[in-house]
Amino acid sequence: QVHLVESGGGLVQAGGSLRLSCAASGRTLSSYAMGWFRQAPGKEREFVAVISRSGGSRYADSVKGRFTISRDNAKNTAYLQMNSLKPEDTADYYCAASGASYLALPDAATDFGSWGQGTQVTVSS
């Protein structure tokens, strides 16, 4: 099983940017579709973005045009670039790995078998 560690969270003003990283170990990242989810206090965990093994991507409507998911298989790391941040983006962000097929873009938490511990993002107004 792949081990995932997120980093890059923090406090930022509305309109600012952050880049989250998800470093994988134990298995090669190229074997997995990689997803980002988030969970705000008192709310359910929700899908943010996913990148397939082939490099295709999909986003939640709430972040489309502002967030970009990417992967660097050589560095065994996935990223989430977050621009134009809003207070409603405040949440704990989790990366996850799915053993989906090459082109698949899973977006359900149950499709992902490995999870990081999360990194906190706070956007102040």
N, C-alpha and C positions, 0 to 999 in steps of 0.2 A: 504494500500500500504506500502511496506517496504521502510525504509529510509536507505540509504547507505552512508558511509563516508570512503574515502580512506585515507591512510597515508603511509609513508615510502619512498616517493620519495626523490630525492636529486641529488647532483652532484657526479659523480663517474668517475674514469679513465677507459679507455678501458681495458677490461679483468677483471674488478671488478664485484662485486655482489651487489644486492639490494633485499630486500624482501618487497613487497607491501602488505598491509593489507586492507581489506574491512570489516568494522564493520556494521552489520545490526541491525536495531531496528524497532519496530512496528509490525513485523511479524517474525516467526521463519524461519531461513535460510533453514532448511530442506525441506521447501515447494517449493524451487526454484532451477533451474539450475542457476549457477553463471558464468558470463563471464567477461573477461577482453578485453578491446579495447584500442586502442591508436590513437592519432592524432598528427601528426607532423605539424609544421607551413607550411601553404600553401597546405596541403594535406588533402585527405579525411580521415575520421575516418575508421580504419581498425580493423578487428578481430585479436585477439592475442591468446586467449585460452578460453576454456569452460570446466566446470565440471558439470556433470549431477547430478541429485538428488541421483542416485545410486552410484556415485563415479567414473564413467567413465570420460575420458577426451579426448580432441582433441586440436590440436595446429595448428597455422599457420605454413607453411613450413619455414618461415623466423626465427622462434624461436624454432623450434623442436630440441630437444636435449640440449637446453640451458635453457629454462624456464620450470618451473613446477608449475602447478596450484593445489591447495589443498583446503580443507574446514574442519573446525572444527565446527560441528553443535552445540556442547555443548557450545562453546564460541560465536556462532552466527557470525562467522568470516570466510571469504575466504582469500586466500593468493595467491600471485604470486611470486615465487622465481625466480630471474633472475640472471643467471650466465654468465660468458664470455661475458659481455656486449660490444656492439659495438657502435660507434658513430651514426650509423643509427638507433639505438634503441631510440635515443633522441625523446621524445614526451610527451604529456600529456596522462596519463594513467587513464582510467575510468573503474570502475567495474559496473556491471549491473546484474539485476535479471530477470529471465524469468520463468513464470509459466508453463513451458513445462512439458510434461509427464515424468514419472520416469526415463526412459532410454534415453530420447532425449538429443541430443547435438547440440542445435541451434548455428548458427554462423553468423546470419544476425542481424544487429542492430535493425531491426524492430521486431525481436522476443523477445526483452527485453523491459519490461514496466517500470522498475525503474532503475535510474542511479544515481551514485554518482557525486560529483562536480569535481573530477579529482585530480590527483597529478602529479607534474612535475618531469620528469626524464631527466637528462642531462648527456650524456656520452662524456667525453673529449678524444681526441686522443693523 
